[in-house]
Amino acid sequence: MTITIRAITAAVAACTTATALAAVTAADASAHPLGSAPGHSPKVLNSKVIAPFGMSVSGQDVWYTDGFVGTVNKISKGKDTVVTTGPQSEVAGIDVIQGGRTFAFTSSNDDHSATTLTIRTQGRPDVVADLSGYESRANPDGGATYGVVSGGTSCAPGELDAFFQNAFQLPATYRGHVDSHPYAVAYLGDGSWAVADAGGNDVLRVDRHGHVSTIAVLPPQPVTLSAAQVAGLGAPSCLAGATYNFEAVPTDVERGEDGRLWVSTLPGGPEDPSLGARGSVYTVNPWKHSVNRVATGFLGATDLAVGDDGSVYVAELFAGKVTRLKHGRTSTVVTTERPLSVEVKGRSLYVGTLADVSFGPSGPVVNAPGSITRYRL
């Protein structure tokens, strides 16, 4: 499943302010968000960004991507500069090592037929991995079954296929299809890089030569649909009680101190509260290729960051907050509109917010820009 600025903007609009505030209040009535606590005054580093899909902190420098304009930027000593533009129109994931001497970023064209990871090191030719080519050849989630996997037997022949084709351009039940949308990248410490592919529902490894292999496939996300949920989707009532496997849609990957990978997932389907807060956080063992879900209940988990103390910070785009996960417990640390990305270094938490963008007949209109803000933990 792909992620686009148009899709996430529509989903944010679907989550009314009242719903988002209710979710924050109910889940974290005793939490003390940084923005409201003494001594945690936020510092805005950029107030013009549109879609900061990814961030990476190197020393005192903050690197970020702007998927709206397809650039990699760096904020250094108060100055914001464009480092490079992507080979395709959208740039999403970014990670930086060796003090900025080497960095890697993901890029996708509009229909995701050409997707890449570019590894750039000063003084050397770029290494460009063909991620869409690998997806086309290997299709790692091709063995997974999505859609209606049980129930719905009282529906008329072809009724569900007709509905899902019309609503989502997919059959009622389908196998993982070829779709690549690399959304995040993390250095693995051995010369290779991990890529979270939101289209392929997997985490890939790209070595220093650009060769691609599969680390793990994220599992389908099953939901048993209630009559109220079916009605909310506008689906045939005969679908009530059926189990639907949504695609995982990994949105970020980070490497922990022990070498395990941390992965956030949206997952697929409607991201507003109509089907509940279904975003999850997984750990992935890159040696055994195993996947373990450690937390769920996030409303639009679009990014995560792992702190030195083991805390995991999750950007919940549709709940308007950044949540800390530690020892299996969650608490709100930042409340802000449209948090899209998050990074942590020491006692500094960096949050990138999505601009308020509307789409009309003449194209996208930016009603209010996004931002990149530093908070003190």
N, C-alpha and C positions, 0 to 999 in steps of 0.2 A: 504494500500500500504506500502511495506517495504522500508527501507532506508539501503543501504549497502555501505561500503567503495568503493567497485567496481563501484557501480552505480553513486555515487557522484563524483568519480574520472573521470569517463567517461564524466559526464556532465560538469565538470570543463574544461576538454580538449576540449569539443565541443564549449565552449565559448572562442573564440579567444581573444588574448590580445587587439586587435583593438576594438572588440565589447565591451569588458568590459570597456576600457578607454573611449570609446564614450559614454557609458551609464553614467559613472561617470561625465564626462565633461558636458553632456547635462543636467543632473538632478541637478547638484550642481556647476554651473560655478562660483558662488560667495562664495562658502563655503571655510573654511580654515581648512583642516584636521590637526589633532594634530601632526602627524608626520612631517609636514612642517612648523609648527608655533613655533616661539621662546618660550623657557621656557617649552616646552612639550616633552622633550627628553624621548623616550621610554626606559624602562629597561627590558631586556630579562631575564625572570626567569627560563625558560627551553628551550633548543634548541635541544632536542632529542625526543620529543613526536611525535607520529604518527597521532593519531586520537583523539584529545581532545574533545569528544562529549559534555561533561558537565563540569561546574565549579561551585564552591561555596566558598565564602570567609568567614572565621570565625576568628575574631580578625586580627592578622597579617598573618595568615596562609591561603594559597591558596590550596584548594582541587580540584582535577580534575580526570576525568576518561580518560583512553586510550583504546578506543574500539578496537584497532588493537591487543593489547596484553591482553585485558580483566582485567585491573587492576584499582584499586582506589589508587591514589597517594596524598601525601601531601607535599607542599613546606613550610618549616618552618625554619626561620633564615638562609636562603640560602641553606638548605639541602633538597633534594628531596628523599622521601622514599615511598616505596610501602606499603600501609596500609593493603590492602587485594586484593584477586583475586575473580572474580565472580564465582558463582556456574555454570554459563554457559559461553560460550566462549567470548561473547561480553558484555561489560559494557558500559552504555551510560549515564543515568541520575544520578546526585548526589546532595544531599542537606545536610547541616550540621547545627546542633543546639547545644545549651548548651556548647559552646566553644569546640566542637568536641567530647563531651561525647556521643552524639547520632548522627548517620548519617544514611541516607537511600540511596540506589542505585538500579538501574534497571539492569537486566541482561537477555540476550536472547541467545538461541542456534542458530546454523547456519540456520535451517529451520523454526525457530520461533515456533516450536511445544511445547517448554518449555520456558516460560518467567516468571520472578518473580520480586518482589520488596523485598529487604532485608532491615529490620530495625534493626540496631545494636546499642545497648546501653551497655556501659562498665558495667561489672559485671552481666549482664543478658543474658539469651539465646536469640539468634536471633529470630525475628519474620519474617517469610517468607510468602509473599502473592503470591498465585498461579494466576497470571494474565492471562495466556493462558487458564487455566481451566475456569475462569470466562468468558472470551471471547467465549469459546466453548459453555458454557451454555446459556449466555445471548445475545451474538452478538448484542450489543446496536445499531449499525447502520444497522441492518438487514432490516429495513423498508425503507432505503434510496435507491433511484434508481440512478445508475451511468451509464456512457456511453452515447450513442445517445438517447436523450429524445424527439427530434423533428427534422423533416427534413430527408433528405436521402431517401425519398420515391421513387425517380427515380432509385435507385440502383436495380440491379437484385436480385431475392430471394437468400439469403445466401451469397451475395457478401461481405457485411460488416462484417458478422460473420467470414467469411474466412480470411479477412484481419486482423481483430483485434486478432483473435486466433493466427495467424501466427506472428504478430508483437508484441503483448503484452500478449499472452496466456490468453486472456479474451474474452468473447462474446461481441458483439457490444453494448448490453444493459444488465445490470446485477444488482442484488440486493447486498447490502453490505454482504460480505462473512466473514467467520471466519478467522481472521488474527490478531495476536497480536505482536506488536513490541514496547514495552515501551521505550521511548526515553528521557524522562525528569521527574523530580520529584521536588515537592516543599512542604515544611511544611506549614500546614494550621493554626497552632497556637492553635489547640484544641486537640492535640494528634494524629491527623490524617494527612494524606499526599495526595496530588494531584499528579496524574500520567498522563502525556500526552502520549497516545498510538498512534503512527504513523501508526500502522497497523490497529487498530480498529477505527481510526478517531474519537476518543473520549477522554474525560478527566475523569479519574476515581478517586474515593476516597478509600483510604486504611486506616482503623482505626488501633488503637494501637494493636489490636488482630490479624490483618491480614485479616479482612473481607473486601471484595471488593464490591463497588456499583458504579453506574454511576452518575457523576455530570452533564455532558452534552455531546451531540454528535455534532461535528462540521458539518456545512451544506455542501452539495456538492458545487463544484465551477464550474458554467456554463461558457462555452465559445462558442460563435457562430463562426464557422469556416469559414474563407474566402477561396476563391479559391487558393490564394497564400499559406495560411497555410496548406491546404489540400495537395497541391503539395509538400510542404516542408516535410510533414509527409510520402510522398509516398503512400498516400491513394487514393482510387478510386475518380475520379473527381465528381461523383454524391454525395459525402459527403459535397460539398461546400454549405454553408448556413445552415447546420445542427447545432443544439445545442448539445454540449457534456458536460455532468456533470462529472468533474474530482473529485477524492477523495480529501478530505481536507488535510490530512497528517499533523497533529499537531506535531511540533518539540520541543516546549518548553512550560512550564507553570511556571508562577511566581505569587506570591501573593502580591497585592498592599497594601498600608497602610490602605485602607478602607475595606479590606477583599475580594475585587473583584480579580478575576484571570485574568492574561494577558497571551494570548496564541498566538504563532506564527505558521503559516502554510506555507507549501512549495508552492503550493499544488501538486497533482499528475500530471502525464504526463511529457512531456519533460520540463526540467528546464532551457534549454538554451533560448535565446531570440526569438526562432521561433514562439512561441505563445504569446509573450509579457511577461512583468514582472508581475507575477500573485500572488506572495507571499503576505500574509495578516497578520494583527494583529487584534485579537479579545479580547474583554473583556467577561468574563463569570461570571454571578451572581450565586454563588454556592448554594444560598438559594432558588432561583426561577428556577434554572436550565436553565436560559435564556442565549442566545449568541448574541453579538452585534459586528459587524465588525466596527472598528474605523479607519483603514487605509489599503491601498493596494498599489500595484505597486512595491513590493520588488522582487528582482531577487535572489531567493533561500534563503528564510528567515529560517535559520537553528537554530537560537537561539535568545533569547532576555533577557534584564535585565531592571529592574525598579529602577530608582534613587529616592532618598529621596525627590527631588523637583518635582516628577511626570514625569520626562523625561523617555522615553522608548528608549532603545538602541537595534537595530536590526542588527544581523550579516547577511550580504548578501553575501553568499558564492560565487555565480556566478557573482556578480558585483565587488568583490574585495574591499569591504568597510564595515564599520560599520556606520549605519545611526541613528541619533537622531530624535525621534518623540516627539514633544511637542506642545500642543495647536493646533493639527491638521496639523502642518507644519513639514517638514523634512529637515535635513541638514546632510552633511557628517562630521563625526568627526575623522575617521581613514580610511586611504586607505592602504590595505595590501593584499598580495596574499592569497587566500583561507581562509578567516576568517570563522571559523566553530562554535566557541562559544564565548560568551561574558558575563561578570559579572561586576557589578559596586558596589563600596562601598565608600561613601563619595565622595571625588574628585579623586578617582582612578578608572580607567577603565581597565579591564583585558580582553585581547583578545587571544583566542586560535586559532592557524592556523593548517590546515590540511597539512600533508606531501604530497610531490609529489610522488605518488605511481603509478607504472605501473604493469599490470598483463600480464604475459606471460605463455607459456606452463608449465614452471617449478614452477609457483607460483608468488606471489607478489614480486616486487622489489622496494625498497625505494630509489628513486633518490635524494631526499633532505628531511630532517626531517621537521616536523612542529615546532611550538614554542608556548610558553605562555609569553605574554608581558604585562607589566603594563604601562599605559599612565596616565598622570596627566591632569585632566579636567580643 
